[in-house]
Amino acid sequence: MQLAKLQNGSDIRGVAIQTEGGRSVDLTPAAAYAIGRAFARVLKAKLNKDDIRVCMGRDSRLSGEMLCAALGAGLNAEGAGVYDAGIATTPAMFMATVTEGFMFDGSVMATASHLPYERNGFKFFTAGGGFEKADIKEILTIAETIYADGANTAFTAEKIDFMGVYAAQLVGAIRRGTNKERPLEGMRIIIDAGNGAGGFFERDVLLPLGANTAGSLFTEPDGHFPNHAPNPEDERAMAYIINGVKQTHADLGIIFDTDVDRAGAVLGDGRELNRNRLIAMIAAIELNEHPGTTIVTDSITSAGLAEFIAAHGGIHRRFMRGYRNVINEAIRLNNAGQDAQVAMETSGHGALKENYFLDDGAYLMVKLLIELSRAKDRGESLSAMIADLREPKEAREYRMALNTEDFRPYGESVIAALTDWAKAQDGVSLAGDNFEGVRVNFSPTRGNGWCLLRMSLHEPLMPLNIESDDVGGADKIANELYPVLKGFDKLDTEKLRG
């Protein structure tokens, strides 16, 4: 089996359950066993020690227990001590490497984030953070040399309740931030865990802090994900939590993805708090605590967000898509002497300097809950913090397929052509703060907004994002772009024409 194809950036992902008409299973117990052995070898080499302790956790996926058994057997085969945290979250698995009394040499989370139930994968951590692309490539290269059909899935592990410890850390952070034992007393706060691993947040965080959580949704783990995709970016998922907030008159609604490294929220007035709004809220909180800090975001954040950050005294660093790219850029800036407290993607991935630059959806919600309690004490609403965020009238994304095997050079030629076109136009200009693809600004007479054309991180696609401050402006910008892009016959521009 070619295990290299299981690499998905800095994660491993594959198909673990066969579905009718679906892709063949490639993340098998045999593959997980080989990956476990390879991870142990890489970890020993990184740490220069033979006696290693590894913690395993998994989200609610149906294949999680099976794959963790095989992975654990592989770790055992290399002499690693294995600790089984059961159903857990990705951020908790990192925290298990830095929490006093645990301090595991490494940890593994079995998850495929928001992907369908038949998919699964692995994320790896040490106290230094998540593994990078090069680390994953090394693991899979070694695993290829180990792999054989069939695998031993009998493993020895000590079962631990680290999720209880992690939840207590979150509770303690909120109590310190508010200087109250039960700061959520008198407030209704509901969550939608999407039947993933996030149900603990209601039981072990909100209730001990005094919140009324009646009306929370899908908090019981169910690897079929029978109600909706556990994804804060999914419209159907957001509709559930919005409706829940309105029906229960909640002060706040919280929605997690499957493994809780991402989150979104809904304000008491029913407005979504995700994408640019969530970044603006976290930026405002951090700028109050760290005036002048830099906020690093991905490439598709709005012009209004850049204005908001500047108006609140911050520096906006609009970087690249990919949560690891955003986090690594924030770390690089700090190492270079430029304070950067926030690294956030519009997808809901958010990492703070004060929290190990760990993309932790639960910790982002901790920051919101602290601010919600403070706002209530002032007689204000949480929404007042982003009242001055200018939002576009229209925002769209077109995902255009590249129908060629050699898609990356072809896509780069499309980007070059659009760049040359923009340079030659009146009322059109290239954005000066862009690090990915080509970002073009359009004057009021030519659409009053901007577009970003880039390569997908992992797929033969070219996403095109368009925002406009005018009703009808997005169509105007699309109509400007179509004649430039239609000349590339391997690029599917059909949706753009419509």
C-alpha positions in Angstrom: 0.0 0.0 0.0 1.2 3.5 -0.8 1.0 5.2 2.5 2.4 8.5 1.3 -1.0 9.4 -0.2 -2.4 9.6 3.3 -0.6 12.8 3.9 -2.8 15.9 4.1 -0.5 18.7 4.9 0.5 18.4 8.5 -2.1 15.6 9.2 -2.7 12.1 8.1 -6.2 11.4 6.6 -7.8 8.6 4.7 -10.9 6.5 4.3 -11.5 4.1 7.2 -15.0 2.7 6.4 -16.2 1.5 3.0 -19.4 3.2 1.8 -21.5 2.4 -1.2 -19.9 4.1 -4.2 -17.2 5.7 -2.1 -13.4 5.5 -2.2 -11.7 2.3 -1.2 -10.5 2.1 2.4 -6.9 3.1 2.7 -6.5 4.0 6.4 -6.6 0.4 7.6 -5.6 -1.1 11.0 -2.5 -2.4 9.2 -1.7 1.1 8.1 -2.4 2.5 11.6 -0.1 -0.1 13.2 2.8 0.8 10.8 2.1 4.5 11.5 2.2 3.9 15.2 5.6 2.2 15.0 6.9 4.9 12.7 5.7 7.7 15.0 7.5 6.1 17.9 10.8 5.9 16.0 10.5 9.5 14.9 9.6 10.7 18.4 12.6 8.9 19.9 14.9 10.5 17.3 13.5 14.0 17.9 13.8 13.7 21.7 17.0 11.6 21.7 15.5 9.2 24.2 14.4 5.5 24.1 11.9 5.5 27.0 8.9 7.4 25.7 5.3 7.9 26.9 2.6 8.6 24.4 -1.0 9.7 24.9 -3.8 8.7 22.5 -7.2 10.3 22.0 -10.0 10.1 19.5 -13.1 11.9 18.4 -16.5 10.2 18.1 -15.9 8.6 14.7 -17.0 4.9 14.3 -13.5 3.8 13.2 -11.6 5.7 16.0 -11.4 2.9 18.6 -10.3 0.4 16.0 -7.6 2.6 14.6 -6.3 3.6 18.0 -6.0 0.0 19.0 -3.8 -0.7 16.0 -1.8 2.5 16.5 -1.4 1.6 20.2 -0.1 -1.8 19.2 2.4 -0.2 16.9 3.6 2.1 19.7 3.9 -0.9 22.1 5.9 -2.8 19.5 8.5 0.0 19.6 8.6 -0.1 23.4 6.5 3.0 24.0 4.3 3.4 27.1 0.8 4.1 25.9 -1.9 6.1 27.7 -5.5 6.0 26.4 -7.6 9.2 27.0 -10.6 7.8 25.1 -12.9 10.3 23.4 -11.0 13.6 23.6 -10.3 16.8 21.7 -7.3 17.7 19.6 -6.3 20.7 21.8 -6.5 18.5 24.9 -4.1 16.0 23.3 -1.5 18.8 22.9 -2.1 20.0 26.4 -1.3 16.5 27.7 2.3 17.1 26.6 2.7 20.3 28.7 0.4 19.8 31.7 2.1 19.2 35.0 1.7 15.6 36.2 1.3 14.3 32.6 4.0 15.8 30.4 3.8 13.0 27.8 6.7 12.8 25.3 4.2 12.8 22.5 0.5 12.5 21.7 -1.8 11.4 18.9 -5.3 12.4 18.1 -7.4 10.2 15.8 -9.7 12.6 13.8 -10.6 13.8 10.4 -12.1 17.1 11.6 -15.4 17.9 9.9 -15.0 15.4 7.1 -17.7 12.7 6.6 -18.0 9.8 9.0 -16.2 7.3 6.8 -13.0 9.3 6.9 -10.4 9.4 9.7 -6.8 10.4 10.4 -4.1 11.3 12.9 -2.6 14.4 14.3 0.7 14.3 16.2 2.1 16.5 19.0 5.0 17.1 21.2 5.5 19.8 23.8 6.9 21.9 20.9 3.6 21.9 19.1 2.0 20.0 16.2 4.0 18.0 13.7 4.8 19.8 10.4 4.5 18.5 6.8 8.1 17.3 6.8 7.5 15.3 10.0 4.4 13.6 8.5 6.3 12.7 5.3 9.0 11.1 7.5 6.5 9.1 9.5 4.8 7.8 6.3 8.1 7.0 4.6 9.2 4.9 7.6 5.7 3.3 7.8 6.0 2.2 4.2 9.0 0.1 5.2 7.1 -1.5 8.1 3.7 -2.1 6.5 2.4 -5.6 5.9 -1.1 -6.9 5.4 -2.7 -7.6 8.7 -1.9 -6.0 12.0 -1.7 -6.8 15.7 -4.4 -4.7 17.4 -3.9 -6.1 20.9 -2.3 -3.2 22.8 -1.5 -2.4 26.4 -2.4 1.1 27.7 -3.3 2.8 30.9 -6.6 4.5 30.7 -6.6 8.2 31.9 -9.2 10.9 32.3 -7.2 13.8 30.8 -10.4 15.5 29.5 -11.4 16.2 33.1 -8.1 17.8 33.7 -8.3 19.9 30.5 -11.8 21.0 31.3 -10.7 22.1 34.8 -8.0 24.2 33.1 -10.7 26.0 31.0 -12.9 26.6 34.0 -9.9 28.0 36.0 -9.1 30.4 33.1 -12.6 31.8 33.1 -12.7 32.2 36.9 -9.4 34.0 36.9 -10.5 36.2 34.0 -13.7 37.3 35.7 -12.6 37.0 39.4 -15.8 35.1 40.1 -16.6 31.5 41.1 -19.8 31.3 39.0 -19.5 34.1 36.4 -22.1 32.7 34.1 -24.9 32.6 36.8 -28.1 34.0 35.3 -27.1 33.5 31.7 -28.3 30.9 29.2 -25.5 29.6 27.0 -26.1 26.7 24.7 -23.7 24.6 22.6 -24.0 22.5 19.4 -21.4 19.7 19.5 -22.6 18.1 16.3 -22.3 14.7 18.0 -18.5 15.1 18.0 -16.2 15.4 21.0 -17.3 18.8 22.2 -20.2 17.8 24.5 -17.8 18.0 27.5 -17.9 21.8 27.3 -21.5 21.9 28.4 -21.1 19.3 31.2 -17.6 20.2 32.5 -17.2 23.9 31.7 -20.5 25.7 31.4 -22.5 24.0 34.2 -19.8 24.4 36.9 -19.7 28.1 36.0 -23.4 28.5 36.7 -24.7 28.7 33.1 -28.2 27.5 32.1 -27.5 25.2 29.2 -31.0 24.0 28.5 -31.5 23.8 24.7 -28.0 22.6 23.9 -27.8 20.4 20.8 -26.2 17.1 19.9 -23.9 16.9 22.8 -23.7 13.1 22.9 -20.9 11.5 20.8 -22.3 9.7 17.7 -19.8 8.8 15.0 -22.6 8.7 12.3 -23.0 12.5 12.8 -26.8 11.9 12.2 -28.0 15.5 12.6 -25.6 17.7 10.6 -21.9 18.0 9.7 -20.0 19.1 12.8 -18.5 22.1 11.1 -18.9 25.8 12.1 -18.7 26.8 8.4 -21.6 24.5 7.4 -24.7 26.6 6.7 -27.1 23.8 7.9 -25.0 23.4 11.2 -25.1 27.2 11.8 -28.8 27.3 11.1 -29.4 24.8 14.0 -27.5 26.9 16.6 -29.0 30.2 15.4 -32.5 28.7 15.7 -31.5 27.3 19.2 -30.4 30.7 20.4 -33.5 32.4 19.1 -35.9 29.8 20.6 -34.2 29.7 24.0 -33.4 33.4 24.1 -29.8 32.4 24.9 -27.1 35.0 25.7 -24.7 33.0 23.5 -24.6 30.0 21.3 -21.4 28.0 20.7 -20.8 25.5 17.9 -17.7 23.2 17.7 -16.3 21.1 14.9 -15.8 17.3 15.6 -12.4 17.6 17.4 -12.9 21.1 18.9 -9.9 22.8 17.3 -12.4 25.1 15.6 -15.4 27.0 16.9 -18.0 29.5 15.9 -20.6 31.4 18.0 -24.0 33.1 17.8 -24.7 36.3 19.6 -27.8 36.9 21.7 -29.4 38.8 18.8 -29.1 35.8 16.5 -26.1 37.1 14.5 -23.4 34.6 13.5 -20.0 35.2 15.1 -17.7 33.4 12.7 -15.2 34.2 9.9 -14.4 38.0 9.9 -16.7 38.7 12.8 -15.0 36.1 15.1 -11.5 37.3 14.2 -12.6 40.9 14.9 -14.0 39.9 18.3 -10.9 38.0 19.3 -8.7 40.9 17.9 -10.6 43.4 20.0 -10.2 41.4 23.1 -6.5 40.9 22.6 -5.9 44.5 21.6 -7.5 45.6 24.9 -5.0 43.3 26.7 -2.0 43.9 24.4 -2.3 47.3 22.7 -0.6 47.5 19.3 -0.2 43.8 18.8 -0.2 42.1 15.4 -3.2 40.0 14.3 -2.1 37.4 11.7 -4.9 36.1 9.5 -5.4 34.1 6.3 -5.5 35.6 2.9 -9.3 35.9 2.4 -10.1 38.2 5.3 -12.1 41.3 4.4 -11.0 44.9 3.8 -13.4 45.8 6.7 -11.5 43.6 9.1 -8.2 45.3 8.2 -9.8 48.7 8.9 -11.2 47.4 12.2 -7.9 46.1 13.4 -6.1 49.4 12.5 -8.9 51.5 14.1 -8.4 49.5 17.4 -4.7 50.2 17.3 -3.5 46.9 15.9 -1.4 45.7 13.0 -3.0 43.4 10.5 -0.8 40.8 8.8 -2.9 39.2 6.1 -0.9 36.0 5.2 -1.8 32.6 3.6 -4.5 30.0 3.9 -3.7 27.0 6.0 -3.9 27.2 9.8 -0.3 26.0 10.2 0.8 28.7 7.8 -1.0 31.4 9.9 0.3 30.0 13.2 3.9 29.7 11.9 3.9 33.2 10.6 2.8 34.6 14.0 5.5 32.5 15.7 8.1 33.9 13.1 7.0 37.5 13.8 7.4 37.0 17.6 10.8 35.4 17.1 11.8 38.5 15.0 10.8 40.8 17.8 7.3 41.8 16.6 4.6 41.0 19.1 1.8 39.0 17.5 -0.8 37.7 19.9 -3.3 36.2 17.5 -3.2 33.8 14.6 -6.6 33.1 13.0 -8.1 31.7 9.9 -11.6 32.5 8.6 -12.3 28.8 8.9 -12.6 29.1 12.7 -9.0 27.9 13.5 -7.7 30.4 16.1 -4.5 30.3 18.1 -3.3 32.7 20.8 0.2 33.4 22.0 -0.9 33.1 25.6 -2.1 29.5 24.9 1.0 28.0 23.2 -0.3 29.1 19.8 -2.6 26.1 19.9 -5.6 26.3 17.6 -8.2 25.5 20.3 -11.8 26.3 19.6 -12.7 25.8 23.3 -10.1 28.3 24.4 -11.4 30.9 22.0 -14.8 30.4 23.6 -13.2 30.8 27.0 -12.1 34.3 25.9 -15.6 35.1 24.7 -17.2 33.9 27.9 -14.9 36.0 30.0 -15.8 39.0 27.9 -19.5 38.1 28.0 -19.4 38.2 31.8 -17.6 41.5 31.9 -20.0 43.0 29.4 -23.0 41.9 31.5 -21.4 43.6 34.5 -21.2 46.8 32.4 -24.7 46.5 31.2 -23.6 46.1 27.7 -23.9 43.4 25.0 -21.0 41.4 23.6 -21.9 42.6 20.1 -21.0 46.2 21.0 -17.3 45.1 20.7 -17.6 44.7 17.0 -20.2 47.4 16.3 -17.7 49.3 14.1 -16.8 46.4 11.9 -17.6 47.3 8.3 -18.9 44.3 6.5 -19.3 43.8 2.7 -22.6 43.9 1.1 -21.8 40.7 -0.9 -19.2 37.9 -0.5 -18.8 34.9 -2.7 -16.5 32.0 -3.3 -16.1 30.2 -6.6 -14.1 26.9 -6.6 -12.9 26.3 -10.1 -11.5 22.9 -11.0 -8.2 22.6 -12.8 -8.7 19.7 -15.3 -5.0 18.8 -15.9 -2.6 16.5 -14.1 0.1 19.1 -14.1 -2.3 21.5 -12.4 0.1 23.6 -10.2 2.1 25.2 -13.1 -1.1 25.7 -15.0 -2.7 27.5 -12.1 0.4 29.7 -11.6 0.1 30.7 -15.3 -3.5 31.8 -14.6 -2.4 33.8 -11.6 0.3 35.5 -13.7 -2.2 36.4 -16.5 -4.6 38.0 -14.0 -1.7 39.9 -12.4 -0.7 41.3 -15.8 -4.3 42.2 -16.6 -4.7 44.1 -13.3 -1.5 46.1 -13.9 -2.8 47.3 -17.2 -6.3 48.4 -16.0 -7.6 51.8 -14.9 -9.6 51.6 -11.7 -8.0 48.2 -10.8 -4.9 47.7 -8.7 -2.9 44.9 -7.0 -3.2 44.7 -3.3 0.2 45.5 -1.6 -0.2 43.2 1.4 -0.8 39.9 -0.3 1.2 36.7 0.2 -0.9 34.2 -1.8 -2.1 34.1 -5.3 -3.2 37.5 -6.6 -5.5 39.9 -4.8 -7.0 42.7 -6.9 -8.8 45.8 -5.7 -11.7 47.3 -7.8 -12.7 50.9 -7.7 -16.3 52.0 -7.1 -17.0 52.1 -10.8 -15.7 48.6 -11.5 -17.3 46.7 -8.6 -16.2 48.5 -5.4 -14.5 45.5 -3.8 -11.7 43.0 -4.2 -11.0 39.5 -5.4 -8.4 36.9 -4.5 -7.5 34.1 -6.9 -5.2 31.4 -5.5 -4.3 27.8 -5.7 -5.9 25.3 -3.3 -3.5 24.0 -0.7 -4.1 20.3 -1.5 -6.5 19.9 -4.5 -6.5 20.7 -8.2 -8.7 23.8 -7.6 -8.5 27.5 -7.9 -10.7 29.2 -5.3 -11.8 32.7 -6.3 -13.1 34.9 -3.4 -15.0 38.1 -4.3 -16.3 40.8 -1.9 -18.0 44.0 -2.7 -19.4 47.0 -0.8 -22.2 47.4 -3.3 -25.3 45.3 -4.0 -24.6 43.8 -7.4 -20.9 44.6 -7.1 -19.8 40.9 -6.9 -21.5 40.2 -10.2 -19.8 43.2 -11.7 -16.3 42.0 -10.5 -17.1 38.4 -11.8 -18.0 39.9 -15.2 -14.7 41.8 -15.2 -12.8 38.6 -14.5 -14.6 36.1 -16.8 -13.1 37.4 -20.1 -9.6 37.1 -18.6 -10.0 33.6 -17.2 -12.1 31.9 -19.9 -9.1 31.7 -22.2 -7.7 29.0 -20.0 -9.4 25.9 -21.3 -8.2 23.6 -18.4 -9.9 26.0 -15.8 -13.6 25.4 -15.2 -15.0 29.0 -15.3 -18.6 27.9 -15.9 -19.9 28.9 -12.5 -18.2 32.3 -12.9 -20.0 32.9 -16.1 -23.4 32.2 -14.6 
